[in-house]
Amino acid sequence: MQFGAVQASLPPELEQTRAELSRALRDLNGAVDDLREISRGIHPTLLAAGGLPPAIKALARRSPVPVEVDLRNCPRMPPVVEVAAYHVVSEALTNAARHAHASVVHVQAATRDAALHLSIRDDGVGGADPHLGTGLTALQDRVEALGGHLTITSPVGGGTLLSASIPTTSATCAHKSDSGSAATVG
């Protein structure tokens, strides 16, 4: 963004400098997009070590938008379920900070009926459209690949709600714990 501001402030007689800066910005944005794509597949260490509650709380602490977290019934689950849930929350928080102009985000996670149920709601401007970018579409694909479903409700002016339900299997949930809690982070 700073490079863009510098580019816009260049006087007209520095057109060649403006063009070079434009190419550098395009390359930089491409590199950032590549890095984001790579990082989406990385398994967070905190998630592997402690499970979903501490990983979500860490995401909430890093969020520039205050986050209220409710993880009352969130035991250890199969790693593939925890990773998918982590990415849903991460993308939702990123979108709330970047696009929604939200003042608060509410994250809830609970297991019931052999599924993890996630709800991420912000009070932002709404209007999220999965067809306009790859982030929400990738999340939907990730959740559906596990037999779950993701719904996005985002009326213009009414905030955004992401709801996900991801099946868990009791046979693979060997590390049951009652480590849930409710807190406001941010």
N, CA and C atoms as an extended XYZ file, in Angstrom:
558
Properties=species:S:1:pos:R:3:atomname:S:1:resname:S:1:resid:I:1 pbc="F F F"
N         0.831       -1.182        0.000 N   MET     1
C         0.000        0.000        0.000 CA  MET     1
C         0.875        1.245        0.000 C   MET     1
N         1.996        1.179        0.724 N   GLN     2
C         2.892        2.332        0.748 CA  GLN     2
C         3.507        2.571       -0.631 C   GLN     2
N         3.859        1.488       -1.335 N   PHE     3
C         4.394        1.641       -2.689 CA  PHE     3
C         3.353        2.276       -3.603 C   PHE     3
N         2.115        1.883       -3.440 N   GLY     4
C         1.028        2.464       -4.238 CA  GLY     4
C         0.890        3.946       -3.980 C   GLY     4
N         1.023        4.345       -2.710 N   ALA     5
C         0.941        5.771       -2.368 CA  ALA     5
C         2.116        6.532       -2.969 C   ALA     5
N         3.310        5.948       -2.909 N   VAL     6
C         4.489        6.579       -3.512 CA  VAL     6
C         4.283        6.710       -5.017 C   VAL     6
N         3.791        5.660       -5.640 N   GLN     7
C         3.559        5.673       -7.081 CA  GLN     7
C         2.573        6.778       -7.457 C   GLN     7
N         1.507        6.911       -6.690 N   ALA     8
C         0.505        7.933       -6.980 CA  ALA     8
C         1.045        9.347       -6.791 C   ALA     8
N         2.047        9.497       -5.918 N   SER     9
C         2.570       10.839       -5.645 CA  SER     9
C         3.682       11.261       -6.603 C   SER     9
N         4.111       10.364       -7.482 N   LEU    10
C         5.184       10.714       -8.410 CA  LEU    10
C         4.705       11.772       -9.409 C   LEU    10
N         5.548       12.743       -9.692 N   PRO    11
C         5.173       13.761      -10.679 CA  PRO    11
C         5.103       13.152      -12.081 C   PRO    11
N         4.324       13.747      -12.977 N   PRO    12
C         4.124       13.199      -14.329 CA  PRO    12
C         5.420       12.990      -15.115 C   PRO    12
N         6.436       13.809      -14.871 N   GLU    13
C         7.680       13.685      -15.636 CA  GLU    13
C         8.474       12.428      -15.282 C   GLU    13
N         8.086       11.709      -14.234 N   LEU    14
C         8.766       10.468      -13.841 CA  LEU    14
C         7.956        9.242      -14.277 C   LEU    14
N         7.444        9.281      -15.501 N   GLU    15
C         6.596        8.199      -16.008 CA  GLU    15
C         7.327        6.856      -16.052 C   GLU    15
N         8.610        6.849      -16.428 N   GLN    16
C         9.365        5.598      -16.486 CA  GLN    16
C         9.511        5.011      -15.075 C   GLN    16
N         9.763        5.838      -14.086 N   THR    17
C         9.858        5.386      -12.695 CA  THR    17
C         8.515        4.824      -12.247 C   THR    17
N         7.435        5.495      -12.632 N   ARG    18
C         6.087        5.029      -12.279 CA  ARG    18
C         5.832        3.639      -12.887 C   ARG    18
N         6.240        3.435      -14.135 N   ALA    19
C         6.042        2.140      -14.801 CA  ALA    19
C         6.876        1.044      -14.126 C   ALA    19
N         8.123        1.362      -13.758 N   GLU    20
C         8.972        0.379      -13.075 CA  GLU    20
C         8.399        0.019      -11.713 C   GLU    20
N         7.916        1.021      -11.013 N   LEU    21
C         7.302        0.775       -9.710 CA  LEU    21
C         6.038       -0.071       -9.868 C   LEU    21
N         5.294        0.164      -10.922 N   SER    22
C         4.087       -0.610      -11.184 CA  SER    22
C         4.440       -2.075      -11.420 C   SER    22
N         5.496       -2.357      -12.182 N   ARG    23
C         5.931       -3.737      -12.409 CA  ARG    23
C         6.391       -4.381      -11.097 C   ARG    23
N         7.136       -3.625      -10.297 N   ALA    24
C         7.603       -4.155       -9.012 CA  ALA    24
C         6.414       -4.471       -8.099 C   ALA    24
N         5.410       -3.606       -8.086 N   LEU    25
C         4.209       -3.850       -7.274 CA  LEU    25
C         3.478       -5.102       -7.738 C   LEU    25
N         3.362       -5.281       -9.048 N   ARG    26
C         2.704       -6.453       -9.602 CA  ARG    26
C         3.451       -7.725       -9.182 C   ARG    26
N         4.790       -7.686       -9.266 N   ASP    27
C         5.599       -8.843       -8.855 CA  ASP    27
C         5.460       -9.109       -7.358 C   ASP    27
N         5.493       -8.050       -6.560 N   LEU    28
C         5.358       -8.192       -5.111 CA  LEU    28
C         4.002       -8.778       -4.750 C   LEU    28
N         2.936       -8.282       -5.368 N   ASN    29
C         1.604       -8.822       -5.093 CA  ASN    29
C         1.504      -10.282       -5.508 C   ASN    29
N         2.155      -10.645       -6.607 N   GLY    30
C         2.174      -12.043       -7.027 CA  GLY    30
C         2.881      -12.922       -6.012 C   GLY    30
N         4.003      -12.434       -5.487 N   ALA    31
C         4.746      -13.191       -4.474 CA  ALA    31
C         3.927      -13.350       -3.198 C   ALA    31
N         3.230      -12.304       -2.790 N   VAL    32
C         2.386      -12.373       -1.594 CA  VAL    32
C         1.258      -13.380       -1.820 C   VAL    32
N         0.640      -13.359       -3.001 N   ASP    33
C        -0.415      -14.328       -3.302 CA  ASP    33
C         0.123      -15.756       -3.261 C   ASP    33
N         1.324      -15.964       -3.819 N   ASP    34
C         1.941      -17.292       -3.778 CA  ASP    34
C         2.196      -17.735       -2.344 C   ASP    34
N         2.701      -16.830       -1.518 N   LEU    35
C         2.975      -17.149       -0.123 CA  LEU    35
C         1.693      -17.503        0.621 C   LEU    35
N         0.626      -16.765        0.362 N   ARG    36
C        -0.662      -17.084        0.991 CA  ARG    36
C        -1.135      -18.475        0.588 C   ARG    36
N        -0.997      -18.794       -0.681 N   GLU    37
C        -1.432      -20.104       -1.174 CA  GLU    37
C        -0.639      -21.222       -0.507 C   GLU    37
N         0.661      -21.036       -0.373 N   ILE    38
C         1.508      -22.038        0.282 CA  ILE    38
C         1.126      -22.171        1.752 C   ILE    38
N         0.926      -21.031        2.428 N   SER    39
C         0.661      -21.069        3.867 CA  SER    39
C        -0.683      -21.700        4.195 C   SER    39
N        -1.622      -21.707        3.255 N   ARG    40
C        -2.919      -22.334        3.510 CA  ARG    40
C        -2.786      -23.823        3.778 C   ARG    40
N        -1.744      -24.444        3.236 N   GLY    41
C        -1.571      -25.879        3.410 CA  GLY    41
C        -0.710      -26.257        4.596 C   GLY    41
N        -0.130      -25.291        5.284 N   ILE    42
C         0.764      -25.587        6.400 CA  ILE    42
C        -0.054      -25.886        7.652 C   ILE    42
N         0.330      -26.932        8.340 N   HIS    43
C        -0.352      -27.345        9.567 CA  HIS    43
C         0.227      -26.566       10.747 C   HIS    43
N        -0.555      -25.690       11.375 N   PRO    44
C        -0.031      -24.894       12.491 CA  PRO    44
C         0.437      -25.763       13.660 C   PRO    44
N         1.586      -25.451       14.209 N   THR    45
C         2.169      -26.209       15.316 CA  THR    45
C         1.255      -26.215       16.535 C   THR    45
N         0.684      -25.065       16.869 N   LEU    46
C        -0.193      -24.966       18.039 CA  LEU    46
C        -1.404      -25.876       17.886 C   LEU    46
N        -1.914      -25.999       16.681 N   LEU    47
C        -3.050      -26.870       16.423 CA  LEU    47
C        -2.669      -28.330       16.667 C   LEU    47
N        -1.510      -28.721       16.181 N   ALA    48
C        -1.052      -30.103       16.359 CA  ALA    48
C        -0.802      -30.413       17.836 C   ALA    48
N        -0.235      -29.457       18.551 N   ALA    49
C         0.135      -29.696       19.950 CA  ALA    49
C        -1.047      -29.627       20.903 C   ALA    49
N        -1.924      -28.649       20.710 N   GLY    50
C        -2.969      -28.409       21.703 CA  GLY    50
C        -4.392      -28.574       21.240 C   GLY    50
N        -4.602      -28.718       19.940 N   GLY    51
C        -5.957      -28.853       19.438 CA  GLY    51
C        -6.561      -27.529       19.027 C   GLY    51
N        -7.822      -27.583       18.701 N   LEU    52
C        -8.525      -26.438       18.137 CA  LEU    52
C        -8.686      -25.246       19.095 C   LEU    52
N        -9.069      -25.441       20.361 N   PRO    53
C        -9.269      -24.257       21.218 CA  PRO    53
C        -8.053      -23.333       21.323 C   PRO    53
N        -6.857      -23.823       21.655 N   PRO    54
C        -5.736      -22.880       21.737 CA  PRO    54
C        -5.362      -22.285       20.376 C   PRO    54
N        -5.549      -23.045       19.308 N   ALA    55
C        -5.225      -22.520       17.982 CA  ALA    55
C        -6.186      -21.399       17.584 C   ALA    55
N        -7.474      -21.572       17.865 N   ILE    56
C        -8.449      -20.521       17.561 CA  ILE    56
C        -8.202      -19.302       18.439 C   ILE    56
N        -7.883      -19.518       19.709 N   LYS    57
C        -7.591      -18.386       20.597 CA  LYS    57
C        -6.371      -17.609       20.111 C   LYS    57
N        -5.374      -18.309       19.570 N   ALA    58
C        -4.196      -17.625       19.017 CA  ALA    58
C        -4.583      -16.803       17.799 C   ALA    58
N        -5.424      -17.343       16.932 N   LEU    59
C        -5.917      -16.569       15.784 CA  LEU    59
C        -6.642      -15.316       16.264 C   LEU    59
N        -7.463      -15.476       17.288 N   ALA    60
C        -8.233      -14.345       17.816 CA  ALA    60
C        -7.314      -13.260       18.379 C   ALA    60
N        -6.270      -13.677       19.084 N   ARG    61
C        -5.326      -12.699       19.651 CA  ARG    61
C        -4.613      -11.907       18.559 C   ARG    61
N        -4.330      -12.555       17.433 N   ARG    62
C        -3.623      -11.892       16.336 CA  ARG    62
C        -4.539      -11.040       15.469 C   ARG    62
N        -5.826      -11.197       15.614 N   SER    63
C        -6.776      -10.472       14.764 CA  SER    63
C        -6.791       -8.983       15.111 C   SER    63
N        -6.776       -8.124       14.099 N   PRO    64
C        -6.885       -6.689       14.373 CA  PRO    64
C        -8.291       -6.278       14.816 C   PRO    64
N        -9.266       -7.162       14.607 N   VAL    65
C       -10.643       -6.917       15.036 CA  VAL    65
C       -10.861       -7.712       16.320 C   VAL    65
N       -11.479       -7.112       17.353 N   PRO    66
C       -11.752       -7.878       18.573 CA  PRO    66
C       -12.590       -9.127       18.261 C   PRO    66
N       -12.256      -10.219       18.931 N   VAL    67
C       -12.920      -11.501       18.683 CA  VAL    67
C       -13.436      -12.061       19.997 C   VAL    67
N       -14.706      -12.424       20.009 N   GLU    68
C       -15.300      -13.128       21.142 CA  GLU    68
C       -15.339      -14.607       20.786 C   GLU    68
N       -14.754      -15.431       21.660 N   VAL    69
C       -14.590      -16.853       21.378 CA  VAL    69
C       -15.401      -17.665       22.376 C   VAL    69
N       -16.177      -18.623       21.871 N   ASP    70
C       -16.951      -19.543       22.712 CA  ASP    70
C       -16.653      -20.958       22.227 C   ASP    70
N       -15.852      -21.679       23.011 N   LEU    71
C       -15.427      -23.036       22.653 CA  LEU    71
C       -15.765      -23.980       23.796 C   LEU    71
N       -16.992      -23.981       24.217 N   ARG    72
C       -17.392      -24.721       25.418 CA  ARG    72
C       -17.303      -26.235       25.278 C   ARG    72
N       -17.570      -26.784       24.131 N   ASN    73
C       -17.539      -28.234       23.959 CA  ASN    73
C       -16.738      -28.533       22.698 C   ASN    73
N       -15.431      -28.532       22.849 N   CYS    74
C       -14.563      -28.679       21.688 CA  CYS    74
C       -13.391      -29.606       22.014 C   CYS    74
N       -13.652      -30.916       22.086 N   PRO    75
C       -12.590      -31.879       22.405 CA  PRO    75
C       -11.643      -32.065       21.222 C   PRO    75
N       -10.581      -32.804       21.418 N   ARG    76
C        -9.683      -33.167       20.313 CA  ARG    76
C       -10.480      -33.962       19.284 C   ARG    76
N       -10.180      -33.700       18.039 N   MET    77
C       -10.841      -34.363       16.917 CA  MET    77
C        -9.774      -34.866       15.962 C   MET    77
N       -10.178      -35.608       14.946 N   PRO    78
C        -9.192      -36.031       13.959 CA  PRO    78
C        -8.464      -34.804       13.389 C   PRO    78
N        -7.167      -34.914       13.160 N   PRO    79
C        -6.398      -33.771       12.665 CA  PRO    79
C        -6.987      -33.121       11.416 C   PRO    79
N        -7.515      -33.908       10.507 N   VAL    80
C        -8.069      -33.337        9.279 CA  VAL    80
C        -9.266      -32.431        9.578 C   VAL    80
N       -10.046      -32.768       10.587 N   VAL    81
C       -11.191      -31.942       10.994 CA  VAL    81
C       -10.688      -30.661       11.648 C   VAL    81
N        -9.705      -30.780       12.538 N   GLU    82
C        -9.159      -29.599       13.207 CA  GLU    82
C        -8.515      -28.641       12.215 C   GLU    82
N        -7.789      -29.177       11.239 N   VAL    83
C        -7.146      -28.317       10.233 CA  VAL    83
C        -8.199      -27.583        9.414 C   VAL    83
N        -9.221      -28.292        8.980 N   ALA    84
C       -10.281      -27.647        8.199 CA  ALA    84
C       -10.954      -26.543        9.013 C   ALA    84
N       -11.271      -26.828       10.272 N   ALA    85
C       -11.918      -25.837       11.128 CA  ALA    85
C       -11.011      -24.626       11.345 C   ALA    85
N        -9.738      -24.880       11.583 N   TYR    86
C        -8.763      -23.798       11.766 CA  TYR    86
C        -8.752      -22.871       10.554 C   TYR    86
N        -8.741      -23.455        9.361 N   HIS    87
C        -8.695      -22.637        8.149 CA  HIS    87
C        -9.995      -21.864        7.936 C   HIS    87
N       -11.122      -22.439        8.303 N   VAL    88
C       -12.392      -21.716        8.209 CA  VAL    88
C       -12.338      -20.477        9.098 C   VAL    88
N       -11.919      -20.658       10.340 N   VAL    89
C       -11.852      -19.525       11.275 CA  VAL    89
C       -10.816      -18.503       10.801 C   VAL    89
N        -9.663      -18.969       10.381 N   SER    90
C        -8.605      -18.069        9.921 CA  SER    90
C        -9.066      -17.215        8.750 C   SER    90
N        -9.689      -17.828        7.756 N   GLU    91
C       -10.163      -17.086        6.576 CA  GLU    91
C       -11.264      -16.102        6.961 C   GLU    91
N       -12.168      -16.522        7.835 N   ALA    92
C       -13.256      -15.638        8.262 CA  ALA    92
C       -12.708      -14.417        8.997 C   ALA    92
N       -11.735      -14.622        9.882 N   LEU    93
C       -11.147      -13.490       10.603 CA  LEU    93
C       -10.379      -12.569        9.655 C   LEU    93
N        -9.673      -13.152        8.711 N   THR    94
C        -8.948      -12.350        7.729 CA  THR    94
C        -9.922      -11.506        6.915 C   THR    94
N       -11.008      -12.116        6.458 N   ASN    95
C       -11.996      -11.377        5.672 CA  ASN    95
C       -12.678      -10.296        6.486 C   ASN    95
N       -12.964      -10.573        7.754 N   ALA    96
C       -13.602       -9.563        8.606 CA  ALA    96
C       -12.699       -8.348        8.770 C   ALA    96
N       -11.397       -8.585        8.894 N   ALA    97
C       -10.453       -7.483        9.065 CA  ALA    97
C       -10.218       -6.732        7.757 C   ALA    97
N       -10.115       -7.451        6.651 N   ARG    98
C        -9.771       -6.827        5.370 CA  ARG    98
C       -10.935       -6.169        4.664 C   ARG    98
N       -12.079       -6.845        4.671 N   HIS    99
C       -13.170       -6.419        3.807 CA  HIS    99
C       -14.423       -5.944        4.533 C   HIS    99
N       -14.680       -6.463        5.719 N   ALA   100
C       -15.976       -6.240        6.361 CA  ALA   100
C       -16.066       -4.948        7.160 C   ALA   100
N       -14.911       -4.380        7.527 N   HIS   101
C       -14.912       -3.196        8.404 CA  HIS   101
C       -15.702       -3.484        9.672 C   HIS   101
N       -15.514       -4.681       10.209 N   ALA   102
C       -16.241       -5.127       11.396 CA  ALA   102
C       -15.641       -4.525       12.665 C   ALA   102
N       -16.478       -4.386       13.687 N   SER   103
C       -15.986       -3.913       14.982 CA  SER   103
C       -15.824       -5.075       15.958 C   SER   103
N       -16.435       -6.220       15.642 N   VAL   104
C       -16.306       -7.406       16.480 CA  VAL   104
C       -16.647       -8.643       15.648 C   VAL   104
N       -16.013       -9.753       16.007 N   VAL   105
C       -16.307      -11.047       15.389 CA  VAL   105
C       -16.605      -12.027       16.517 C   VAL   105
N       -17.624      -12.851       16.323 N   HIS   106
C       -17.991      -13.885       17.290 CA  HIS   106
C       -17.662      -15.244       16.684 C   HIS   106
N       -16.866      -16.038       17.390 N   VAL   107
C       -16.500      -17.377       16.932 CA  VAL   107
C       -17.033      -18.378       17.945 C   VAL   107
N       -17.823      -19.323       17.454 N   GLN   108
C       -18.329      -20.398       18.305 CA  GLN   108
C       -17.966      -21.730       17.667 C   GLN   108
N       -17.576      -22.671       18.497 N   ALA   109
C       -17.296      -24.029       18.037 CA  ALA   109
C       -17.785      -24.997       19.100 C   ALA   109
N       -18.466      -26.030       18.655 N   ALA   110
C       -18.957      -27.058       19.575 CA  ALA   110
C       -19.138      -28.352       18.799 C   ALA   110
N       -18.965      -29.461       19.489 N   THR   111
C       -19.245      -30.755       18.878 CA  THR   111
C       -20.561      -31.268       19.426 C   THR   111
N       -21.352      -31.780       18.515 N   ARG   112
C       -22.602      -32.451       18.877 CA  ARG   112
C       -23.053      -33.264       17.668 C   ARG   112
N       -23.763      -34.340       17.934 N   ASP   113
C       -24.289      -35.199       16.873 CA  ASP   113
C       -23.193      -35.636       15.899 C   ASP   113
N       -22.033      -36.019       16.433 N   ALA   114
C       -20.902      -36.527       15.632 CA  ALA   114
C       -20.419      -35.536       14.585 C   ALA   114
N       -20.500      -34.237       14.921 N   ALA   115
C       -20.008      -33.206       14.000 CA  ALA   115
C       -19.487      -32.012       14.795 C   ALA   115
N       -18.536      -31.329       14.190 N   LEU   116
C       -18.071      -30.054       14.720 CA  LEU   116
C       -18.902      -28.976       14.043 C   LEU   116
N       -19.470      -28.106       14.854 N   HIS   117
C       -20.283      -27.005       14.336 CA  HIS   117
C       -19.554      -25.698       14.620 C   HIS   117
N       -19.292      -24.959       13.562 N   LEU   118
C       -18.612      -23.667       13.664 CA  LEU   118
C       -19.554      -22.555       13.244 C   LEU   118
N       -19.426      -21.442       13.923 N   SER   119
C       -20.179      -20.253       13.557 CA  SER   119
C       -19.244      -19.061       13.732 C   SER   119
N       -19.033      -18.320       12.667 N   ILE   120
C       -18.202      -17.120       12.726 CA  ILE   120
C       -19.047      -15.979       12.181 C   ILE   120
N       -19.353      -15.013       13.042 N   ARG   121
C       -20.262      -13.919       12.688 CA  ARG   121
C       -19.582      -12.589       12.965 C   ARG   121
N       -19.660      -11.680       11.981 N   ASP   122
C       -19.135      -10.334       12.203 CA  ASP   122
C       -20.247       -9.311       12.014 C   ASP   122
N       -19.985       -8.112       12.489 N   ASP   123
C       -20.979       -7.035       12.381 CA  ASP   123
C       -20.592       -6.033       11.292 C   ASP   123
N       -19.904       -6.516       10.282 N   GLY   124
C       -19.400       -5.642        9.224 CA  GLY   124
C       -20.429       -5.297        8.170 C   GLY   124
N       -19.921       -4.907        7.003 N   VAL   125
C       -20.752       -4.384        5.918 CA  VAL   125
C       -21.466       -5.456        5.112 C   VAL   125
N       -21.115       -6.728        5.305 N   GLY   126
C       -21.761       -7.800        4.553 CA  GLY   126
C       -21.355       -7.782        3.088 C   GLY   126
N       -22.119       -8.497        2.280 N   GLY   127
C       -21.858       -8.538        0.848 CA  GLY   127
C       -20.779       -9.517        0.427 C   GLY   127
N       -20.352      -10.426        1.301 N   ALA   128
C       -19.336      -11.415        0.926 CA  ALA   128
C       -19.906      -12.320       -0.163 C   ALA   128
N       -19.130      -12.525       -1.211 N   ASP   129
C       -19.565      -13.357       -2.327 CA  ASP   129
C       -18.472      -14.359       -2.665 C   ASP   129
N       -18.733      -15.657       -2.443 N   PRO   130
C       -17.696      -16.656       -2.712 CA  PRO   130
C       -17.254      -16.694       -4.174 C   PRO   130
N       -18.046      -16.157       -5.070 N   HIS   131
C       -17.705      -16.173       -6.488 CA  HIS   131
C       -16.715      -15.080       -6.872 C   HIS   131
N       -16.439      -14.147       -5.958 N   LEU   132
C       -15.541      -13.033       -6.273 CA  LEU   132
C       -14.104      -13.276       -5.862 C   LEU   132
N       -13.823      -14.366       -5.187 N   GLY   133
C       -12.453      -14.656       -4.762 CA  GLY   133
C       -12.279      -16.144       -4.580 C   GLY   133
N       -11.079      -16.537       -4.210 N   THR   134
C       -10.805      -17.967       -4.068 CA  THR   134
C       -10.882      -18.441       -2.623 C   THR   134
N       -10.771      -17.543       -1.662 N   GLY   135
C       -10.710      -17.935       -0.257 CA  GLY   135
C       -11.938      -18.686        0.226 C   GLY   135
N       -13.127      -18.105        0.038 N   LEU   136
C       -14.348      -18.754        0.518 CA  LEU   136
C       -14.664      -20.015       -0.273 C   LEU   136
N       -14.380      -19.985       -1.571 N   THR   137
C       -14.607      -21.174       -2.397 CA  THR   137
C       -13.703      -22.312       -1.944 C   THR   137
N       -12.435      -22.006       -1.647 N   ALA   138
C       -11.499      -23.033       -1.170 CA  ALA   138
C       -11.976      -23.612        0.162 C   ALA   138
N       -12.502      -22.760        1.049 N   LEU   139
C       -13.025      -23.252        2.325 CA  LEU   139
C       -14.195      -24.196        2.104 C   LEU   139
N       -15.089      -23.792        1.221 N   GLN   140
C       -16.251      -24.629        0.940 CA  GLN   140
C       -15.809      -25.988        0.401 C   GLN   140
N       -14.853      -25.987       -0.514 N   ASP   141
C       -14.328      -27.234       -1.065 CA  ASP   141
C       -13.697      -28.097        0.027 C   ASP   141
N       -12.930      -27.468        0.916 N   ARG   142
C       -12.239      -28.188        1.997 CA  ARG   142
C       -13.246      -28.860        2.926 C   ARG   142
N       -14.287      -28.122        3.314 N   VAL   143
C       -15.305      -28.660        4.225 CA  VAL   143
C       -16.116      -29.753        3.544 C   VAL   143
N       -16.508      -29.527        2.293 N   GLU   144
C       -17.307      -30.518        1.571 CA  GLU   144
C       -16.515      -31.792        1.304 C   GLU   144
N       -15.197      -31.689        1.131 N   ALA   145
C       -14.356      -32.870        0.923 CA  ALA   145
C       -14.397      -33.794        2.139 C   ALA   145
N       -14.733      -33.247        3.298 N   LEU   146
C       -14.830      -34.042        4.529 CA  LEU   146
C       -16.266      -34.482        4.805 C   LEU   146
N       -17.163      -34.236        3.859 N   GLY   147
C       -18.558      -34.628        4.038 CA  GLY   147
C       -19.374      -33.593        4.782 C   GLY   147
N       -18.818      -32.412        4.976 N   GLY   148
C       -19.521      -31.362        5.703 CA  GLY   148
C       -20.151      -30.353        4.762 C   GLY   148
N       -20.631      -29.283        5.360 N   HIS   149
C       -21.176      -28.209        4.534 CA  HIS   149
C       -20.857      -26.866        5.177 C   HIS   149
N       -20.713      -25.864        4.311 N   LEU   150
C       -20.408      -24.497        4.726 CA  LEU   150
C       -21.437      -23.586        4.091 C   LEU   150
N       -22.054      -22.759        4.901 N   THR   151
C       -22.991      -21.780        4.360 CA  THR   151
C       -22.498      -20.388        4.703 C   THR   151
N       -22.730      -19.481        3.778 N   ILE   152
C       -22.327      -18.090        3.939 CA  ILE   152
C       -23.568      -17.234        3.792 C   ILE   152
N       -23.863      -16.498        4.844 N   THR   153
C       -24.986      -15.570        4.824 CA  THR   153
C       -24.394      -14.183        5.006 C   THR   153
N       -24.588      -13.321        3.998 N   SER   154
C       -23.909      -12.030        4.047 CA  SER   154
C       -24.705      -10.947        3.323 C   SER   154
N       -25.851      -10.579        3.879 N   PRO   155
C       -26.614       -9.515        3.228 CA  PRO   155
C       -25.854       -8.184        3.303 C   PRO   155
N       -25.940       -7.402        2.252 N   VAL   156
C       -25.260       -6.106        2.238 CA  VAL   156
C       -25.769       -5.273        3.417 C   VAL   156
N       -24.828       -4.786        4.211 N   GLY   157
C       -25.165       -3.970        5.371 CA  GLY   157
C       -25.515       -4.779        6.612 C   GLY   157
N       -25.509       -6.103        6.516 N   GLY   158
C       -25.959       -6.925        7.630 CA  GLY   158
C       -24.921       -7.845        8.227 C   GLY   158
N       -23.650       -7.623        7.959 N   GLY   159
C       -22.627       -8.501        8.504 CA  GLY   159
C       -22.551       -9.813        7.740 C   GLY   159
N       -21.655      -10.666        8.186 N   THR   160
C       -21.451      -11.956        7.525 CA  THR   160
C       -21.465      -13.064        8.566 C   THR   160
N       -22.105      -14.165        8.206 N   LEU   161
C       -22.143      -15.356        9.048 CA  LEU   161
C       -21.654      -16.534        8.216 C   LEU   161
N       -20.591      -17.172        8.688 N   LEU   162
C       -20.119      -18.433        8.112 CA  LEU   162
C       -20.504      -19.519        9.085 C   LEU   162
N       -21.234      -20.512        8.607 N   SER   163
C       -21.617      -21.656        9.432 CA  SER   163
C       -21.082      -22.902        8.759 C   SER   163
N       -20.383      -23.708        9.523 N   ALA   164
C       -19.831      -24.945        8.980 CA  ALA   164
C       -20.184      -26.093        9.905 C   ALA   164
N       -20.425      -27.221        9.299 N   SER   165
C       -20.638      -28.459       10.039 CA  SER   165
C       -19.729      -29.497        9.399 C   SER   165
N       -18.819      -30.054       10.208 N   ILE   166
C       -17.842      -31.017        9.706 CA  ILE   166
C       -17.994      -32.302       10.512 C   ILE   166
N       -18.303      -33.411        9.847 N   PRO   167
C       -18.458      -34.682       10.576 CA  PRO   167
C       -17.168      -35.093       11.277 C   PRO   167
N       -17.334      -35.656       12.455 N   THR   168
C       -16.225      -36.280       13.182 CA  THR   168
C       -16.601      -37.738       13.355 C   THR   168
N       -15.607      -38.574       13.605 N   THR   169
C       -15.916      -39.978       13.855 CA  THR   169
C       -15.406      -40.316       15.244 C   THR   169
N       -16.255      -40.886       16.048 N   SER   170
C       -15.878      -41.176       17.430 CA  SER   170
C       -14.698      -42.144       17.503 C   SER   170
N       -14.544      -42.999       16.521 N   ALA   171
C       -13.438      -43.959       16.541 CA  ALA   171
C       -12.085      -43.262       16.404 C   ALA   171
N       -12.050      -42.132       15.695 N   THR   172
C       -10.774      -41.443       15.501 CA  THR   172
C       -10.577      -40.293       16.476 C   THR   172
N       -11.567      -40.003       17.275 N   CYS   173
C       -11.433      -38.933       18.277 CA  CYS   173
C       -10.941      -39.546       19.586 C   CYS   173
N        -9.730      -40.016       19.597 N   ALA   174
C        -9.202      -40.744       20.751 CA  ALA   174
C        -8.855      -39.845       21.922 C   ALA   174
N        -8.599      -38.575       21.675 N   HIS   175
C        -8.128      -37.679       22.734 CA  HIS   175
C        -9.239      -36.758       23.201 C   HIS   175
N       -10.283      -37.302       23.783 N   LYS   176
C       -11.386      -36.477       24.287 CA  LYS   176
C       -10.919      -35.686       25.497 C   LYS   176
N       -11.273      -34.410       25.507 N   SER   177
C       -10.976      -33.575       26.673 CA  SER   177
C       -12.000      -32.481       26.754 C   SER   177
N       -12.222      -31.962       27.918 N   ASP   178
C       -13.152      -30.875       28.099 CA  ASP   178
C       -12.352      -29.590       28.307 C   ASP   178
N       -11.604      -29.216       27.261 N   SER   179
C       -10.698      -28.070       27.384 CA  SER   179
C       -11.339      -26.791       26.902 C   SER   179
N       -12.639      -26.780       26.702 N   GLY   180
C       -13.293      -25.603       26.157 CA  GLY   180
C       -13.440      -24.508       27.183 C   GLY   180
N       -13.617      -23.304       26.657 N   SER   181
C       -13.862      -22.148       27.509 CA  SER   181
C       -14.451      -21.046       26.667 C   SER   181
N       -14.916      -20.013       27.315 N   ALA   182
C       -15.450      -18.846       26.614 CA  ALA   182
C       -14.610      -17.640       27.020 C   ALA   182
N       -14.302      -16.791       26.054 N   ALA   183
C       -13.480      -15.621       26.350 CA  ALA   183
C       -13.628      -14.588       25.261 C   ALA   183
N       -13.269      -13.359       25.571 N   THR   184
C       -13.153      -12.311       24.578 CA  THR   184
C       -11.686      -12.047       24.392 C   THR   184
N       -11.264      -12.053       23.151 N   VAL   185
C        -9.847      -11.847       22.841 CA  VAL   185
C        -9.766      -10.678       21.884 C   VAL   185
N        -8.772       -9.836       22.062 N   GLY   186
C        -8.555       -8.769       21.088 CA  GLY   186
C        -8.623       -7.417       21.659 C   GLY   186
